[in-house]
């Protein structure tokens, strides 16, 4: 399919800063990949072209699409990555300017929170702890140093958070570590304050492309502004109607700021939608028209009208789940569609439980997005602790995790004493464990175990200079005795097998993502970001997903559940005046559907043990009446649909019985 006129204009414009307002389903990814190919043909060198996406998965897919347009060899020098990966790359190259030593660690969310907890006042409840941690994260998003955060504090709680922030950053420095927020905060500060470094990076990045620009926060915008400099050689692709992440700092006003900071900015609107039926798109346009807009646009589609949008009232959440499951089973039996053509979307993770139960009852395969992420599983995080320690011997949090799995006759008392000795000499726990003078001050058996542990790590570190990353990880798993540890501590045989399979998948992941026979160099680049990697491959199964997790996806048939005031829009959005973002979330949900869309709500819900009557979402009334079909409008049609659903349910039961 050839590019339309607006897409061609967006691809061809390379002489001025460019903002591409890309509506849902308008082919923005194709525009970005075609533009990269155009830049290469126009004389830009691949190593000077950087493209930023918001997930590692999107970055991989974009690189693959560019490789098909040019060649794998031509695409290889390109940098296609997330904002955080770009920040990591800058810090690895400029580590000395950041006050870091080579091989620094990036703490994952758990380790960062544990470190923060050690510095916070004792006895804080989790909600208060998270509130303080979020204030520190916001300070970094706003580009504030600890001293600046203290000066900017306007309440006792903000002052308390700023004080902890100062201690927290000192502790990170002592550990030669950064947290995930620092991957944006530190590069943005460095680019602002160091003119020589800024000039160097503006020479390195000759053209910058950014996807999902409406989801950037203030720190990311400052980082971008200094990377592109006065030349403004960039293309930003975004859609203010799909800005749904304000709760994590996203600021759609960044779209407006581009025009202020780059007066020669050109704007191209992509308004043709290639995804949705015309009826679905008209409904989405009518809904989002209730929001004020930074830039006016109206999507249109050349597709046929398609089926009306169905709106169903259900007795309660269980009834709603049963109807969704039965309808999907019935349509699949009729059309022989693939299961992955169907999705059930909802506002919050807790809504998945009833849906899972209902789908199991009718033998429909499903996949829940946003379950326990692969890199958050216990066995994976345990092995990653070893790998982090190989890359950064000063990573005390990794040391404390790795040294205790499997058990090595090294108890809490020994570790506390080791920490005291390490602190007195201003060295890390592993460095202390390697020293003979420290060994002499510990009991003989745990001291010997610590020495063996340190020697094992050193053995792996030497091996890593000639092995690829996958081979090194396999060796760590085998020689650490971790699989024996699983067998000894996990009782259920199936769980043992599952955990071992996860470890083998980790080996394969490292093998696939490594680039050479210097395992430690590969690991250092991968470890900082892999806990945030998108690993969500459902296969041929119905997708159950929150609305946030569904952004960027599309399905032939979508069922949107839980359309009650208090659920969507969320109660917090109603009470705190955030209806515009909740409406954008509804808009994103509607525009995931290509062919059919069903919206349902529960008339009653159980809350705190009581049954409460629910009010249908106000957003339903904002949809155009001509495009929707409400249950009850046509009794004869409704009766026929009930008979069809019942027939499909009986057929499923018969099939299940036939397998017994």
C-alpha positions as CSV (number, residue, x, y, z in Angstrom):
1,X,0.0,0.0,0.0
2,X,1.4,3.4,-1.0
3,X,1.7,6.3,1.4
4,X,-1.1,8.9,1.4
5,X,-0.3,12.6,0.8
6,X,0.0,13.5,4.5
7,X,2.3,10.5,5.1
8,X,4.4,11.4,2.1
9,X,4.7,15.0,3.4
10,X,5.8,13.7,6.9
11,X,8.4,11.4,5.4
12,X,9.9,14.0,3.0
13,X,10.2,17.0,5.4
14,X,13.8,16.9,6.8
15,X,14.7,20.6,6.5
16,X,12.7,21.8,9.5
17,X,11.6,20.6,12.9
18,X,8.5,18.5,12.4
19,X,5.5,17.5,14.6
20,X,3.4,14.7,13.2
21,X,-0.1,14.6,14.7
22,X,-0.8,10.9,14.2
23,X,-4.4,9.8,15.1
24,X,-5.2,6.3,16.2
25,X,-4.6,3.7,13.4
26,X,-3.2,6.3,11.0
27,X,0.0,4.5,10.1
28,X,2.5,6.4,12.3
29,X,5.0,3.5,12.6
30,X,5.1,3.2,8.9
31,X,5.8,6.9,8.6
32,X,8.7,6.6,11.0
33,X,10.3,3.6,9.3
34,X,9.8,5.1,5.9
35,X,11.4,8.3,7.1
36,X,14.4,6.5,8.4
37,X,14.8,4.9,5.0
38,X,14.4,8.3,3.4
39,X,17.1,9.9,5.7
40,X,19.5,7.1,4.7
41,X,18.9,7.7,1.0
42,X,19.3,11.5,1.6
43,X,22.8,11.1,2.8
44,X,22.4,10.8,6.6
45,X,24.7,8.1,8.1
46,X,22.9,5.4,9.9
47,X,25.0,5.8,13.1
48,X,23.8,9.4,13.4
49,X,20.1,8.6,13.2
50,X,18.4,7.9,16.5
51,X,14.8,6.7,16.9
52,X,13.1,6.6,20.3
53,X,10.1,4.5,21.2
54,X,8.4,3.7,24.5
55,X,8.9,0.0,24.8
56,X,11.8,-2.4,23.9
57,X,9.3,-4.5,21.9
58,X,8.4,-1.5,19.7
59,X,12.1,-0.7,19.2
60,X,12.8,-4.2,18.0
61,X,9.8,-4.2,15.6
62,X,10.8,-0.8,14.2
63,X,14.4,-1.9,13.6
64,X,13.1,-5.0,11.8
65,X,10.7,-3.0,9.6
66,X,13.5,-0.6,8.7
67,X,15.8,-3.5,7.8
68,X,13.1,-4.8,5.3
69,X,13.0,-1.3,3.6
70,X,16.8,-0.9,3.3
71,X,18.8,-3.9,4.3
72,X,19.9,-5.5,7.5
73,X,23.4,-4.3,7.0
74,X,22.3,-0.7,6.4
75,X,20.0,-0.8,9.4
76,X,22.6,-2.3,11.8
77,X,24.3,1.0,12.8
78,X,21.0,2.7,13.6
79,X,20.1,3.4,17.2
80,X,16.5,2.4,17.8
81,X,15.7,2.3,21.5
82,X,13.6,3.6,24.4
83,X,14.3,6.9,26.2
84,X,15.8,5.0,29.1
85,X,18.0,3.0,26.9
86,X,19.3,6.2,25.3
87,X,19.9,7.7,28.7
88,X,21.8,4.5,29.8
89,X,23.9,4.7,26.6
90,X,24.8,8.3,27.4
91,X,25.7,7.5,31.0
92,X,27.8,4.5,30.0
93,X,29.9,6.7,27.6
94,X,29.9,9.8,29.9
95,X,30.1,7.9,33.3
96,X,32.9,10.0,34.6
97,X,31.0,13.2,34.0
98,X,28.1,11.7,35.9
99,X,30.3,10.9,38.9
100,X,30.0,7.1,38.2
101,X,32.6,4.4,37.8
102,X,32.6,2.1,34.8
103,X,30.2,-0.8,35.2
104,X,27.7,1.0,37.4
105,X,24.4,-0.7,38.3
106,X,20.9,0.3,37.6
107,X,18.7,-0.7,40.5
108,X,15.4,-2.3,39.6
109,X,12.2,-1.0,41.3
110,X,12.3,-3.5,44.2
111,X,16.0,-2.8,45.1
112,X,15.5,0.9,44.7
113,X,12.4,0.8,47.0
114,X,14.3,-1.3,49.6
115,X,17.1,1.2,49.6
116,X,14.6,4.0,50.0
117,X,12.9,2.2,52.8
118,X,16.2,1.9,54.8
119,X,16.5,5.7,54.7
120,X,12.8,6.6,55.4
121,X,11.5,7.0,59.0
122,X,10.8,3.7,60.6
123,X,7.3,2.4,60.9
124,X,5.9,4.1,57.9
125,X,2.9,2.4,56.3
126,X,3.3,1.3,52.7
127,X,1.0,4.1,51.4
128,X,3.1,6.8,53.1
129,X,6.3,5.2,51.9
130,X,5.1,5.0,48.3
131,X,3.9,8.7,48.5
132,X,7.4,9.8,49.6
133,X,9.1,7.7,46.9
134,X,6.7,9.2,44.3
135,X,7.6,12.7,45.4
136,X,11.3,11.9,44.9
137,X,10.5,10.5,41.4
138,X,8.5,13.6,40.6
139,X,11.5,15.8,41.7
140,X,13.7,13.9,39.2
141,X,11.0,14.2,36.5
142,X,11.0,17.9,37.1
143,X,14.8,18.0,36.9
144,X,15.4,19.0,40.5
145,X,18.6,18.1,42.3
146,X,18.2,17.2,46.1
147,X,19.2,20.8,47.0
148,X,16.7,22.3,44.6
149,X,14.0,19.9,45.8
150,X,14.6,21.1,49.4
151,X,14.3,24.7,48.3
152,X,11.2,24.0,46.3
153,X,9.4,22.1,49.1
154,X,6.1,23.7,50.1
155,X,4.9,21.3,52.8
156,X,6.3,19.1,55.6
157,X,5.8,16.0,53.5
158,X,7.6,17.5,50.5
159,X,10.5,18.6,52.8
160,X,10.7,15.1,54.3
161,X,10.8,13.6,50.8
162,X,13.5,16.0,49.7
163,X,15.7,15.2,52.7
164,X,15.4,11.5,52.0
165,X,16.2,12.2,48.3
166,X,19.5,13.8,49.3
167,X,20.4,10.7,51.4
168,X,19.2,8.4,48.8
169,X,21.3,9.9,46.0
170,X,24.4,9.7,48.3
171,X,23.7,6.1,49.0
172,X,23.3,5.4,45.3
173,X,26.6,7.1,44.6
174,X,28.3,4.9,47.3
175,X,27.0,1.8,45.6
176,X,28.1,3.1,42.2
177,X,24.4,2.8,41.1
178,X,21.6,4.7,39.6
179,X,17.8,4.1,39.7
180,X,15.5,4.0,36.6
181,X,14.5,7.7,37.0
182,X,18.2,8.6,36.9
183,X,18.5,7.3,33.3
184,X,16.6,10.4,32.3
185,X,17.3,12.9,35.1
186,X,21.1,12.6,35.0
187,X,21.5,12.9,31.2
188,X,19.1,15.9,31.1
189,X,21.1,17.7,33.8
190,X,24.5,16.8,32.2
191,X,23.3,18.1,28.8
192,X,22.0,21.3,30.4
193,X,25.1,22.0,32.5
194,X,28.0,20.8,30.3
195,X,28.3,22.7,27.0
196,X,31.2,20.5,25.7
197,X,29.2,17.3,26.4
198,X,26.1,18.8,24.8
199,X,28.0,19.8,21.7
200,X,29.5,16.3,21.5
201,X,26.1,14.6,21.6
202,X,24.5,17.0,19.2
203,X,27.2,16.0,16.8
204,X,26.6,12.3,17.5
205,X,22.8,12.6,16.9
206,X,22.3,14.3,13.6
207,X,18.6,13.4,13.3
208,X,16.2,12.3,16.1
209,X,12.8,10.6,15.6
210,X,10.4,10.2,18.6
211,X,7.3,8.1,18.8
212,X,4.4,8.5,21.3
213,X,5.7,12.0,22.0
214,X,2.5,12.9,24.0
215,X,3.7,10.4,26.7
216,X,7.0,12.3,27.4
217,X,7.6,13.9,30.8
218,X,9.3,17.2,31.5
219,X,12.8,15.6,32.0
220,X,12.5,13.7,28.7
221,X,11.5,16.9,26.9
222,X,14.5,18.8,28.4
223,X,16.8,15.9,27.3
224,X,15.4,16.0,23.8
225,X,15.7,19.8,23.5
226,X,19.4,19.7,24.4
227,X,20.1,16.7,22.2
228,X,18.7,18.3,19.0
229,X,20.0,21.8,19.8
230,X,19.2,24.9,17.7
231,X,19.3,22.8,14.5
232,X,16.1,21.1,15.5
233,X,16.7,18.1,13.2
234,X,13.9,16.0,14.6
235,X,10.5,14.5,13.9
236,X,8.1,14.1,16.9
237,X,5.1,11.8,16.4
238,X,2.2,12.1,18.9
239,X,-1.5,12.4,19.5
240,X,-2.8,14.5,22.4
241,X,-6.1,12.4,22.2
242,X,-4.1,9.4,23.3
243,X,-2.2,10.9,26.3
244,X,-3.2,8.5,29.1
245,X,-0.2,8.5,31.4
246,X,-0.3,11.7,33.4
247,X,-0.2,9.5,36.6
248,X,3.4,8.7,35.7
249,X,4.5,12.1,34.7
250,X,3.5,12.3,31.0
251,X,2.8,15.8,29.9
252,X,0.8,16.4,26.6
253,X,1.8,20.1,26.9
254,X,5.2,19.0,25.6
255,X,3.5,19.0,22.2
256,X,2.7,22.7,22.6
257,X,6.2,23.5,23.9
258,X,7.7,22.3,20.6
259,X,6.1,25.2,18.8
260,X,7.4,27.7,21.5
261,X,11.0,26.4,21.5
262,X,11.3,25.7,17.8
263,X,9.5,28.6,15.9
264,X,10.2,27.0,12.5
265,X,8.2,23.9,13.6
266,X,6.0,22.4,10.8
267,X,2.9,20.4,11.7
268,X,1.5,17.5,9.6
269,X,-1.7,15.8,10.5
270,X,-2.3,12.1,9.8
271,X,-6.1,11.9,9.8
272,X,-6.9,8.8,7.7
273,X,-7.5,5.8,10.0
274,X,-6.7,2.4,8.4
275,X,-7.9,0.3,11.4
276,X,-11.5,0.9,12.4
277,X,-14.8,0.6,10.6
278,X,-16.3,4.0,9.8
279,X,-19.0,3.6,12.5
280,X,-16.5,2.9,15.2
281,X,-14.4,5.8,14.2
282,X,-17.4,8.2,14.1
283,X,-18.2,7.1,17.7
284,X,-14.7,7.7,18.8
285,X,-14.6,11.2,17.2
286,X,-17.9,12.2,18.8
287,X,-16.6,11.1,22.2
288,X,-13.3,12.8,22.1
289,X,-14.8,16.0,20.8
290,X,-16.0,16.6,24.4
291,X,-12.3,17.3,25.3
292,X,-10.5,20.5,24.6
293,X,-7.7,20.0,22.1
294,X,-4.2,21.3,21.7
295,X,-4.5,20.7,17.9
296,X,-7.8,20.1,16.1
297,X,-8.0,17.1,13.9
298,X,-10.8,14.7,12.8
299,X,-10.1,11.1,11.8
300,X,-11.8,9.5,8.9
301,X,-11.9,6.0,7.4
302,X,-12.5,4.6,4.0
303,X,-13.8,1.3,5.5
304,X,-17.5,0.4,5.4
305,X,-19.8,1.3,8.4
306,X,-19.8,-2.2,9.8
307,X,-21.9,-3.5,12.6
308,X,-23.5,-1.1,15.2
309,X,-21.8,-0.8,18.5
310,X,-23.7,-2.9,21.0
311,X,-24.4,-1.6,24.5
312,X,-25.5,-4.3,27.0
313,X,-26.8,-4.0,30.6
314,X,-25.8,-7.0,32.8
315,X,-27.0,-8.0,36.2
316,X,-23.6,-8.1,37.9
317,X,-19.9,-8.6,37.1
318,X,-20.3,-12.4,36.9
319,X,-23.2,-12.1,34.4
320,X,-21.2,-9.6,32.4
321,X,-18.2,-12.0,32.2
322,X,-20.4,-14.9,31.2
323,X,-22.0,-12.9,28.4
324,X,-18.6,-11.8,27.1
325,X,-17.3,-15.4,27.2
326,X,-20.4,-16.8,25.5
327,X,-20.5,-14.2,22.8
328,X,-16.8,-14.7,21.9
329,X,-17.2,-18.5,21.8
330,X,-20.3,-18.1,19.6
331,X,-18.7,-15.7,17.1
332,X,-15.5,-17.8,16.9
333,X,-17.6,-20.9,16.2
334,X,-19.6,-19.1,13.5
335,X,-16.7,-17.3,11.8
336,X,-13.7,-19.7,12.6
337,X,-11.7,-16.5,13.5
338,X,-8.5,-17.0,15.4
339,X,-8.8,-16.5,19.2
340,X,-6.2,-13.7,19.1
341,X,-8.6,-11.7,17.0
342,X,-10.7,-11.1,20.2
343,X,-9.9,-8.9,23.2
344,X,-11.7,-8.0,26.4
345,X,-10.6,-4.7,27.8
346,X,-11.1,-3.2,31.3
347,X,-10.1,-0.3,33.5
348,X,-8.4,-2.3,36.4
349,X,-6.5,-5.6,36.8
350,X,-9.0,-6.8,39.4
351,X,-11.7,-7.1,36.7
352,X,-9.9,-10.0,35.1
353,X,-10.8,-12.6,37.7
354,X,-14.5,-13.0,36.8
355,X,-13.5,-13.0,33.1
356,X,-10.9,-15.7,33.5
357,X,-13.4,-18.0,35.3
358,X,-16.1,-17.4,32.6
359,X,-13.7,-18.1,29.8
360,X,-12.4,-21.3,31.4
361,X,-16.0,-22.6,31.8
362,X,-16.6,-22.4,28.0
363,X,-13.0,-23.7,27.2
364,X,-11.8,-20.5,25.5
365,X,-8.0,-20.0,25.6
366,X,-7.0,-16.6,27.0
367,X,-3.9,-14.6,28.0
368,X,-3.9,-11.9,30.7
369,X,-1.6,-9.0,29.9
370,X,0.2,-7.5,32.8
371,X,0.5,-10.6,34.9
372,X,3.8,-11.3,36.7
373,X,6.4,-10.1,34.3
374,X,9.0,-12.7,33.2
375,X,11.9,-10.6,34.6
376,X,10.1,-10.1,37.9
377,X,9.9,-13.9,38.7
378,X,11.9,-15.0,41.7
379,X,14.2,-17.4,40.0
380,X,15.0,-14.9,37.2
381,X,15.7,-12.1,39.7
382,X,17.9,-14.4,41.7
383,X,20.1,-15.3,38.7
384,X,20.1,-11.6,37.6
385,X,21.6,-10.7,41.0
386,X,24.6,-12.9,40.1
387,X,24.9,-11.2,36.7
388,X,24.6,-7.7,38.1
389,X,27.4,-8.6,40.6
390,X,29.6,-9.8,37.7
391,X,29.1,-6.5,36.0
392,X,29.5,-4.3,39.1
393,X,31.3,-5.8,42.1
394,X,30.2,-2.8,44.1
395,X,26.5,-3.7,43.8
396,X,25.8,-4.5,47.5
397,X,22.1,-5.2,46.9
398,X,22.9,-7.8,44.3
399,X,25.6,-9.3,46.6
400,X,23.1,-9.7,49.5
401,X,20.6,-11.5,47.2
402,X,23.1,-13.7,45.4
403,X,25.1,-14.8,48.4
404,X,22.0,-16.2,50.1
405,X,20.7,-18.3,47.2
406,X,21.5,-21.2,47.4
407,X,22.2,-21.2,51.2
408,X,25.9,-21.2,51.9
409,X,26.3,-21.3,55.7
410,X,26.4,-17.5,55.6
411,X,23.9,-16.2,58.1
412,X,22.5,-12.7,59.0
413,X,25.1,-12.3,61.8
414,X,28.0,-12.9,59.4
415,X,26.5,-10.5,56.8
416,X,26.0,-7.8,59.4
417,X,29.6,-8.1,60.5
418,X,30.8,-8.1,56.9
419,X,28.8,-4.9,56.3
420,X,30.4,-3.2,59.3
421,X,33.9,-4.1,58.2
422,X,33.2,-3.0,54.6
423,X,31.8,0.3,55.9
424,X,34.8,1.0,58.0
425,X,37.1,0.5,55.0
426,X,34.7,2.3,52.5
427,X,34.6,-0.7,50.2
428,X,31.7,-2.9,48.9
429,X,30.6,-6.1,50.5
430,X,32.2,-8.3,47.8
431,X,35.5,-6.4,47.9
432,X,35.5,-6.9,51.7
433,X,34.7,-10.7,51.3
434,X,37.8,-11.0,49.1
435,X,40.2,-9.5,51.6
436,X,42.3,-11.7,53.9
437,X,42.3,-9.2,56.8
438,X,38.4,-9.2,56.7
439,X,38.4,-13.0,56.5
440,X,40.4,-13.2,59.8
441,X,37.7,-11.3,61.6
442,X,34.9,-13.7,60.7
443,X,34.1,-17.2,61.9
444,X,36.0,-19.8,60.0
445,X,33.1,-21.6,58.2
446,X,31.1,-18.6,57.0
447,X,34.4,-16.9,56.2
448,X,35.5,-19.8,54.0
449,X,32.0,-19.8,52.3
450,X,32.3,-16.1,51.5
451,X,35.8,-16.7,50.1
452,X,34.5,-19.5,47.9
453,X,31.7,-17.3,46.7
454,X,34.0,-14.5,45.8
455,X,36.4,-16.9,44.0
456,X,33.5,-18.4,42.0
457,X,32.5,-14.9,40.8
458,X,36.0,-14.2,39.8
459,X,36.2,-17.4,37.8
460,X,33.0,-16.4,35.9
461,X,34.3,-12.9,35.4
462,X,37.4,-14.3,33.6
463,X,35.3,-16.7,31.6
464,X,33.0,-13.9,30.5
465,X,35.8,-12.3,28.5
466,X,35.6,-15.2,26.0
467,X,32.1,-16.5,26.2
468,X,28.9,-15.1,24.7
469,X,26.3,-13.8,27.2
470,X,24.0,-16.9,26.8
471,X,26.9,-19.3,27.5
472,X,28.0,-17.4,30.6
473,X,24.5,-17.3,32.1
474,X,24.1,-21.1,31.5
475,X,27.4,-21.6,33.4
476,X,26.3,-19.4,36.3
477,X,23.1,-21.4,36.6
478,X,24.9,-24.7,36.6
479,X,27.9,-23.9,38.8
480,X,26.0,-21.9,41.4
481,X,23.8,-25.0,42.1
482,X,20.7,-22.9,41.5
483,X,18.7,-25.7,39.8
484,X,19.5,-28.0,42.8
485,X,18.3,-25.1,45.0
486,X,15.0,-25.1,43.1
487,X,14.6,-28.9,43.5
488,X,15.3,-28.6,47.3
489,X,13.0,-25.7,48.0
490,X,10.0,-26.2,45.6
491,X,7.8,-29.1,46.4
492,X,5.5,-29.2,43.4
493,X,7.2,-31.1,40.4
494,X,5.3,-29.0,37.8
495,X,6.5,-25.8,39.5
496,X,10.1,-27.1,39.5
497,X,9.9,-27.8,35.8
498,X,8.3,-24.4,35.1
499,X,11.1,-22.6,37.0
500,X,13.8,-24.5,35.1
501,X,12.1,-23.7,31.8
502,X,12.1,-20.0,32.8
503,X,15.9,-20.2,33.4
504,X,16.5,-21.8,30.0
505,X,14.4,-19.0,28.5
506,X,16.7,-16.5,30.2
507,X,19.7,-18.2,28.7
508,X,18.1,-18.0,25.3
509,X,17.1,-14.4,25.8
510,X,20.7,-13.4,26.6
511,X,21.9,-15.5,23.6
512,X,19.5,-13.7,21.3
513,X,20.2,-10.2,22.5
514,X,24.0,-10.5,22.9
515,X,26.3,-9.3,20.2
516,X,29.6,-10.9,20.6
517,X,32.0,-13.0,22.7
518,X,32.5,-10.5,25.4
519,X,29.7,-11.6,27.8
520,X,30.3,-8.9,30.4
521,X,30.0,-6.1,28.0
522,X,26.8,-7.5,26.6
523,X,25.4,-8.1,30.1
524,X,26.2,-4.6,31.3
525,X,24.1,-3.2,28.4
526,X,21.2,-5.6,28.8
527,X,20.8,-5.9,32.6
528,X,19.9,-2.3,33.2
529,X,16.8,-2.5,31.0
530,X,15.6,-6.1,30.8
531,X,13.5,-6.0,33.9
532,X,11.4,-3.4,32.0
533,X,11.3,-5.4,28.7
534,X,8.0,-6.1,27.1
535,X,7.5,-9.9,27.2
536,X,3.9,-10.3,26.3
537,X,3.4,-12.9,23.6
538,X,-0.1,-14.4,24.1
539,X,-0.1,-16.7,21.1
540,X,-3.5,-17.8,19.7
541,X,-5.6,-16.7,22.7
542,X,-8.2,-14.1,23.7
543,X,-6.4,-11.1,25.1
544,X,-7.5,-9.8,28.5
545,X,-6.0,-6.4,29.1
546,X,-6.3,-3.2,31.0
547,X,-6.9,-0.2,28.8
548,X,-3.5,1.2,29.5
549,X,-1.8,-2.1,28.4
550,X,-3.9,-2.3,25.2
551,X,-2.5,1.0,23.8
552,X,-0.8,0.4,20.5
553,X,-2.7,-2.9,19.9
554,X,-5.6,-3.7,17.6
555,X,-8.2,-6.5,17.5
556,X,-11.0,-7.4,15.1
557,X,-13.5,-7.9,17.9
558,X,-13.3,-5.9,21.2
559,X,-15.5,-6.3,24.3
560,X,-15.2,-3.3,26.6
561,X,-16.5,-4.2,30.1
562,X,-17.1,-2.3,33.3
563,X,-18.6,0.9,31.8
564,X,-20.0,2.2,35.1
565,X,-19.4,5.6,36.6
566,X,-16.7,5.0,39.2
567,X,-15.0,2.3,37.1
568,X,-14.7,4.1,33.7
569,X,-14.5,7.0,34.4
570,X,-12.6,5.9,37.5
571,X,-13.8,7.2,40.8
572,X,-10.5,9.0,41.4
573,X,-10.8,10.7,38.0
574,X,-14.3,11.9,38.8
575,X,-13.4,13.2,42.3
576,X,-10.1,14.8,41.2
577,X,-11.3,16.5,38.1
578,X,-9.4,14.2,35.7
579,X,-12.3,13.4,33.4
580,X,-10.5,14.5,30.3
581,X,-7.8,11.8,30.7
582,X,-10.5,9.1,31.6
583,X,-12.2,10.1,28.3
584,X,-9.0,9.8,26.4
585,X,-8.7,6.3,27.9
586,X,-12.2,5.4,26.6
587,X,-11.2,6.8,23.2
588,X,-8.1,4.6,23.2
589,X,-10.3,1.6,24.1
590,X,-12.8,2.3,21.3
591,X,-10.1,2.7,18.6
592,X,-8.5,-0.7,19.4
593,X,-11.5,-2.3,17.6
594,X,-11.4,-2.9,13.9
595,X,-14.7,-4.6,13.1
596,X,-17.0,-5.0,16.1
597,X,-17.2,-3.3,19.5
598,X,-19.4,-4.4,22.4
599,X,-19.7,-2.2,25.5
600,X,-21.2,-3.6,28.7
601,X,-21.9,-2.5,32.3
602,X,-23.0,-4.2,35.5
603,X,-26.2,-2.9,37.1
604,X,-25.1,-4.1,40.5
605,X,-21.6,-4.7,42.1
606,X,-20.5,-6.0,45.4
607,X,-18.4,-3.4,47.4
608,X,-17.1,-4.1,50.9
609,X,-19.7,-6.9,51.3
610,X,-22.7,-4.9,50.2
611,X,-24.5,-5.0,46.8
612,X,-24.6,-1.5,45.3
613,X,-26.6,-0.3,42.3
614,X,-24.4,1.1,39.6
615,X,-24.9,4.0,37.2
616,X,-23.9,3.4,33.6
617,X,-20.9,5.4,32.5
618,X,-21.5,8.9,31.4
619,X,-19.3,8.2,28.4
620,X,-22.0,5.9,27.0
621,X,-24.3,8.9,26.7
622,X,-21.5,10.8,24.9
623,X,-21.5,8.3,22.1
624,X,-23.7,9.1,19.0
625,X,-27.1,7.4,19.3
626,X,-27.2,6.6,15.6
627,X,-24.1,4.4,15.9
628,X,-25.1,2.3,18.9
629,X,-27.6,-0.5,19.4
630,X,-28.9,-0.8,23.0
631,X,-30.2,-4.1,24.3
632,X,-34.0,-3.8,24.7
633,X,-34.5,-1.6,21.6
634,X,-35.5,-4.6,19.5
635,X,-37.0,-7.5,21.7
636,X,-37.2,-9.9,18.7
637,X,-33.6,-9.4,17.8
638,X,-32.5,-9.8,21.4
639,X,-34.4,-13.0,21.7
640,X,-32.8,-14.4,18.6
641,X,-29.3,-13.5,19.9
642,X,-30.1,-15.2,23.2
643,X,-31.1,-18.4,21.4
644,X,-27.8,-18.3,19.4
645,X,-25.7,-17.8,22.5
646,X,-27.5,-20.7,24.3
647,X,-26.9,-22.9,21.3
648,X,-23.2,-22.0,21.3
649,X,-23.0,-22.7,25.0
650,X,-24.6,-26.2,24.6
651,X,-22.3,-27.0,21.7
652,X,-19.3,-26.1,23.9
653,X,-20.6,-28.3,26.7
654,X,-21.1,-31.2,24.3
655,X,-17.6,-30.8,23.0
656,X,-16.2,-30.8,26.5
657,X,-18.2,-34.0,27.4
658,X,-17.0,-35.6,24.2
659,X,-13.4,-35.2,25.4
660,X,-14.0,-37.0,28.7
